[in-house]
Structures are given as C-alpha cells and as structure tokens.
C-alpha cells in the first residue's frame, strides 16, 4: 500500500491533467502503480503529453518529492487514500472531478448515513449563531457528520457548534496539513481532528493561491448529501459551493434572510433560480431530505458554556466599551494578538459577541 500511495502522489504532480482526466486515467488503469508502469508506452494516456511534462514523468523528481511527502505523512500520523481505497468517501466518488487522493488527519469514518455541509459568509449577522445552534440541536439525534471549510465566520461556527453537540465534523482545507489557515483556527483544528478530521488534496508546503479555495469547495459540496448556505453575498466562496452541490445533483438549502441585506442576496438568488430550497427550520430540512425526525417528546439540548477568567475579562470589556476594535481590546487589556483571537473566536461561537465591520466587536 505504501508503494501505491507513493506512485499516486507522484501522479498528482503532473499539471497537464485536470481532475476529470486524472480520475478517468486512474479508473482506467486501476492503480497508480499501473499508471506509472505505462508512462513509456507510446499508446498510453501519456503519449500526447508535452515534452516538459513527459520529461518530468520519466525523471526522478516526482518519486523523490512523493517520498518526501510520504515521510512527512508518517511523521505526523497522516493517512492518504486514493480513489480505489475502500475508505474513500463514497459520495465524493460519484463526482466526475473527485480528487485522485485525499490526505486525512483524524478519523476516517466519513461514510456516515447522513452528511451535511454548512457554509456561509465570514462577516455574518447576529442571527447566524442561533440558526446554527438550532440546526445542530435538530440534527444531533441522527448518525450524522458536519462538513465545512474551516474559514472564519459561518464555517468556524458550524464546526464549533457540531463539537458542542458531539456531532463529528470534518474541516476541508485549501492547503497542506503542515499549516492551518487562518492561524487563529489552530485550536479549532485540534478539536476538529479529535472529533472528526481535517481533509485536503494539497501536499505540504503548498502555496495558498486564489484557485485553491474553489478546488476546496468542490470537496465540501461533493462529500455531502446536502449543502446549507446560511448567509452569503451574491459573489463568494459559498455561492461556488452551492452551485457545485447543485451540479452534483445534491440538495441545496438557503436561509432567506432580509431582502435588503447584502449578506442575504446570495441565498435569495439561489432560491429565486430554483437552485436551493428555502431553509425555514430543521424539521423542514429533515422532511425535504426524507430523514427521520427527532422524537417529539425529546427535550431540546441546552448547552452549558464555561468561561475562562480571560474570556470573562474580554466579555466585560466589550460590554463596557463596545463596539470596539480588536486592537484596542488587545492594547487596553494587554493581551497578545494570538491569545485574543482565540478568546474572541470562542466568545463569538458561544453566541456572546458579534464581529462587526472594521474588526469591531459588540455584544450579541
């Protein structure tokens, strides 16, 4: 298996193929090792490669780089699964541009009976906390997993709420597993790995470029039975994810929001174009998906949050001086930027504070 992974990693280094072509080649030959053995065959899929790419394929560089990646995986307890692996996500396998391989750190049982992606804007309104908590409370009776992209805003809230309700959650990254972006999500990433996992198709030391995020979004959409868009402007990553989910014939739900709010315009457009169901509440979602409802007599789960002394200090300061810029909070309370980011994120996820424009914070 180690040899197969080595050749699979090497195969992904060829830039001449897009993901659809790569998947077709992999499925045709049946394994990465078989693909590599055909690289000098004049009648193989590689016969029309440009000279530069052919020289790369025939040379030692891909396997050398793949070996370095394999060593990194072993050192950091990272697993790698290919299209032919029985652990490969079965929902993603049905997408014609599914990644040839996935790097995973954490649990690999993401072929659960139910999977939902939750996406939305980074700069969200106050109501998002309530919507996400109600969503998780209404789903926690199922054997379900939550998928999102580990971004600021709605993504982070979705992961944190899933953890609070003890729902497995997987974060899909636009970069390799040697880094976490944004940096303030390092603690969240650790929690996600312990209760679900981090997934990426990118190798270590990969540069985060704009195109990496739409590539990441196709995995978010392809892993799930349905995608829920909480809030989004008319353009942005959440709209890309929603449209990809629609193209994959997955269900899409959108929270309508206020008609004049820029953060709702994307959701309203999806509903207007008949690409998304109007999300009203969890019961509506479950009925639309044909999933079992929670027992009517089961009590709603109440979350009990605890606050550290530093969290209480920040919360009291925002209550007294908010809306207040994060740099002012750091300077006035003499808290370093990294620690403050974690405290603010935790308070935001617990529905205590909200992020306003201009990096200002206020109570919810």
C-alpha positions in Angstrom: 0.0 0.0 0.0 2.9 2.4 0.7 4.2 1.8 -2.8 0.7 2.6 -4.3 0.5 5.8 -2.2 4.0 6.8 -3.4 3.0 6.5 -7.0 -0.4 8.1 -6.5 1.3 11.2 -5.0 3.8 11.3 -7.9 0.9 11.1 -10.4 -0.8 14.2 -8.9 2.3 16.3 -9.6 1.5 16.3 -13.4 -0.1 19.6 -14.2 -1.1 18.5 -17.8 -4.2 16.7 -16.5 -7.2 18.3 -14.9 -9.1 16.4 -12.1 -11.6 14.8 -14.5 -8.8 13.5 -16.7 -6.8 12.3 -13.7 -9.8 10.4 -12.3 -10.6 8.8 -15.7 -7.0 7.7 -16.1 -6.9 6.3 -12.6 -10.1 4.4 -13.1 -9.0 3.0 -16.4 -5.6 1.6 -15.2 -6.9 0.7 -11.8 -4.0 1.8 -9.7 -1.3 4.4 -9.5 1.4 1.8 -9.9 -0.2 0.6 -13.1 -0.3 4.1 -14.4 3.3 4.7 -13.7 4.3 1.4 -15.5 2.6 2.8 -18.6 4.4 6.0 -18.7 6.8 4.9 -21.5 4.1 3.1 -23.5 3.5 5.0 -26.8 -0.1 4.1 -26.8 -0.8 5.1 -23.2 -2.6 8.2 -21.9 0.8 9.9 -21.6 1.7 9.7 -25.3 0.3 13.2 -26.1 2.0 14.9 -23.1 4.1 18.0 -23.7 7.8 17.3 -23.8 8.4 19.1 -20.5 5.7 17.1 -18.7 6.9 13.9 -20.2 10.4 14.6 -19.0 9.1 15.2 -15.5 7.1 12.0 -15.6 10.1 9.9 -16.8 12.6 11.6 -14.5 13.3 11.0 -10.8 11.7 14.2 -9.4 8.0 13.1 -8.9 9.0 10.0 -6.9 11.6 11.9 -4.9 9.0 14.5 -4.0 6.4 11.8 -3.3 8.9 10.1 -1.0 9.4 13.4 1.0 5.6 13.7 1.3 5.3 10.1 2.5 7.9 10.7 5.2 6.0 13.8 6.3 2.8 11.8 6.5 4.4 9.0 8.6 6.0 11.5 10.9 2.7 13.4 11.6 0.3 10.4 11.5 -1.4 11.5 8.3 -3.3 9.0 6.2 -3.7 9.1 2.4 -6.5 7.4 0.5 -6.9 7.1 -3.3 -9.9 6.6 -5.5 -9.6 2.8 -5.2 -9.4 2.8 -1.4 -12.4 1.3 0.4 -12.2 4.3 2.8 -12.6 6.9 0.0 -15.8 8.9 0.6 -18.5 7.2 -1.4 -20.4 10.4 -2.1 -17.3 12.2 -3.4 -16.5 9.2 -5.6 -19.6 9.9 -7.7 -18.3 13.4 -8.7 -16.6 13.4 -12.0 -13.8 15.7 -10.8 -13.2 13.9 -7.5 -9.6 14.2 -6.2 -7.3 11.3 -7.1 -6.2 11.2 -3.4 -7.0 12.8 -0.1 -4.8 13.5 2.9 -6.6 13.0 6.2 -5.6 13.7 9.8 -8.2 12.4 12.2 -11.0 9.9 11.9 -11.8 8.3 8.5 -15.3 7.2 9.1 -16.9 9.8 6.9 -19.1 7.4 5.1 -21.9 8.0 7.6 -25.6 7.6 6.8 -26.0 11.3 6.7 -23.6 14.2 5.9 -24.4 17.9 5.6 -22.2 20.8 4.6 -22.7 24.1 6.3 -21.3 27.2 4.6 -21.6 31.0 4.6 -20.0 34.4 4.8 -17.1 35.4 7.0 -18.8 38.6 8.1 -22.2 37.3 9.3 -25.1 38.8 11.2 -26.1 38.0 14.8 -28.9 35.6 13.8 -26.4 33.1 12.4 -25.4 31.8 15.9 -29.0 31.0 16.7 -29.6 29.4 13.3 -26.6 27.1 13.5 -27.2 26.1 17.1 -30.9 25.2 16.3 -29.7 23.3 13.3 -27.2 21.2 15.3 -29.7 20.6 18.0 -32.2 19.3 15.4 -29.6 17.0 13.8 -27.8 15.5 16.8 -30.3 12.6 17.1 -29.0 11.3 13.7 -25.8 9.4 12.9 -24.6 12.5 11.0 -21.5 14.4 10.2 -20.9 18.1 9.5 -18.7 19.3 6.7 -17.3 22.8 6.3 -14.2 24.7 5.2 -12.5 25.9 8.4 -12.8 29.5 7.3 -13.7 32.5 9.5 -17.3 33.2 10.2 -20.0 30.6 9.4 -17.6 27.8 8.8 -16.0 28.1 12.2 -19.4 28.5 13.9 -20.6 25.3 12.2 -17.6 23.3 13.3 -17.8 24.6 16.9 -21.5 24.0 17.2 -21.1 20.5 15.9 -18.4 19.8 18.5 -20.6 21.3 21.2 -23.4 18.9 20.2 -21.0 16.0 19.9 -21.5 15.7 16.2 -18.5 14.5 14.2 -17.2 17.3 11.9 -14.6 17.4 9.2 -12.8 20.5 8.0 -11.8 20.7 4.3 -8.6 22.7 3.8 -7.3 24.6 0.8 -3.7 23.9 1.7 -1.5 21.1 3.0 -1.6 19.7 6.5 1.6 21.4 7.5 -0.3 24.6 8.2 -3.6 26.0 9.4 -5.2 29.0 7.7 -6.4 31.2 9.2 -3.8 30.9 12.0 -6.3 31.7 14.7 -8.1 28.4 14.0 -5.2 26.3 15.3 -7.1 25.4 18.5 -10.3 24.7 16.5 -8.3 22.5 14.1 -7.1 20.4 17.0 -10.6 20.0 18.4 -11.9 19.0 14.9 -9.1 16.4 14.5 -10.1 14.8 17.8 -13.8 14.6 16.9 -13.7 14.2 13.1 -10.8 15.2 11.0 -9.0 17.5 8.5 -9.1 16.7 4.8 -7.1 18.1 1.9 -5.9 17.2 -1.5 -2.9 19.5 -1.2 0.6 18.5 -0.4 2.8 20.0 2.3 4.4 23.4 1.6 1.7 24.2 -1.0 1.2 27.9 -1.7 -2.3 29.2 -0.9 -3.5 30.8 -4.2 -7.0 32.0 -5.0 -7.8 29.0 -7.2 -7.2 26.7 -4.2 -10.4 27.8 -2.5 -12.9 26.8 -5.3 -11.0 23.5 -5.5 -11.5 23.0 -1.8 -15.2 24.0 -2.2 -15.9 21.2 -4.6 -14.8 18.7 -1.9 -17.1 20.4 0.6 -20.0 20.1 -1.8 -19.1 16.6 -3.0 -18.8 15.0 0.4 -22.3 15.8 1.5 -25.9 14.8 0.8 -26.9 18.5 1.1 -25.4 21.9 1.5 -26.9 24.6 3.7 -26.0 28.2 2.9 -26.6 30.3 6.0 -25.6 33.7 4.7 -23.7 34.9 1.6 -23.4 37.8 -0.7 -24.1 37.4 -4.4 -20.5 36.5 -5.0 -18.1 34.5 -3.0 -17.0 31.0 -2.0 -20.4 29.9 -0.5 -22.0 30.6 -3.9 -19.4 28.5 -5.6 -20.0 25.6 -3.1 -23.8 25.9 -3.6 -23.6 25.8 -7.4 -21.2 22.9 -7.3 -23.6 21.0 -5.0 -26.4 21.7 -7.4 -24.3 20.5 -10.3 -23.6 17.3 -8.4 -27.3 16.8 -8.0 -27.2 17.3 -4.3 -29.8 19.2 -2.3 -29.1 22.8 -1.5 -30.8 24.8 1.2 -30.5 28.6 1.7 -31.6 30.8 4.6 -33.6 33.6 3.0 -32.7 36.5 5.4 -33.7 40.1 4.9 -34.3 41.2 1.3 -32.2 44.3 1.5 -29.3 42.8 3.4 -26.2 42.3 1.2 -25.4 39.1 3.2 -28.7 37.6 2.2 -28.6 38.4 -1.6 -26.7 35.2 -2.5 -29.2 33.0 -0.6 -32.2 34.8 -2.2 -30.6 34.4 -5.6 -30.2 30.7 -5.1 -33.9 30.3 -4.1 -35.1 32.5 -6.9 -33.1 30.5 -9.5 -34.6 27.2 -8.1 -31.2 26.0 -7.1 -31.9 25.9 -3.4 -34.8 25.1 -1.1 -35.9 27.8 1.3 -34.5 26.8 4.7 -37.1 27.5 7.3 -36.2 25.2 10.2 -34.7 21.8 10.9 -38.0 19.9 10.5 -38.4 21.4 7.1 -34.9 20.2 6.2 -35.4 16.7 7.5 -38.8 16.3 5.7 -37.3 17.5 2.4 -34.4 15.1 2.8 -36.6 12.2 3.9 -34.6 11.8 7.1 -36.1 10.7 10.4 -37.4 13.4 12.7 -36.4 13.6 16.3 -38.9 12.2 18.8 -41.4 14.9 19.7 -41.0 14.3 23.4 -37.3 14.5 23.4 -36.2 17.7 25.2 -34.1 20.3 23.4 -30.5 20.0 24.4 -29.3 23.0 26.3 -25.6 23.9 26.0 -23.8 25.0 29.1 -20.8 27.1 28.4 -17.9 27.8 30.7 -15.8 30.9 30.5 -12.2 31.3 31.5 -11.1 34.3 33.5 -9.6 35.9 30.4 -12.8 35.3 28.4 -14.8 37.0 31.2 -12.4 39.9 31.2 -12.7 40.4 27.4 -16.5 40.0 27.5 -16.8 42.6 30.3 -14.6 45.0 28.3 -16.7 44.7 25.2 -19.9 45.1 27.2 -18.5 48.4 28.7 -16.8 49.8 25.6 -18.3 48.1 22.5 -18.4 48.3 19.6 -14.7 48.3 20.0 -11.8 47.4 17.6 -9.8 44.2 18.4 -6.5 46.1 18.5 -8.0 48.4 21.2 -9.0 45.4 23.2 -5.5 43.9 22.9 -3.8 47.2 23.9 -6.2 48.1 26.8 -6.3 44.6 28.3 -2.6 43.9 27.4 -3.4 40.5 25.7 -1.3 39.3 22.8 -2.9 39.1 19.4 -2.9 35.3 19.1 -4.4 34.7 22.5 -7.0 37.4 21.9 -8.0 35.9 18.6 -8.7 32.6 20.3 -10.7 34.3 23.1 -12.8 36.3 20.6 -13.5 33.3 18.4 -14.6 31.3 21.4 -16.9 34.1 22.6 -18.3 34.5 19.1 -19.0 30.8 18.8 -20.8 30.8 22.1 -23.1 33.5 20.9 -21.8 36.1 23.3 -20.3 38.6 20.9 -20.6 39.5 17.2 -18.0 40.7 14.7 -18.9 43.9 13.0 -17.4 45.7 10.0 -13.9 47.1 10.6 -12.8 44.3 13.0 -15.0 45.8 15.7 -16.8 43.6 18.4 -20.0 44.1 20.2 -22.3 42.0 22.4 -25.0 39.9 20.7 
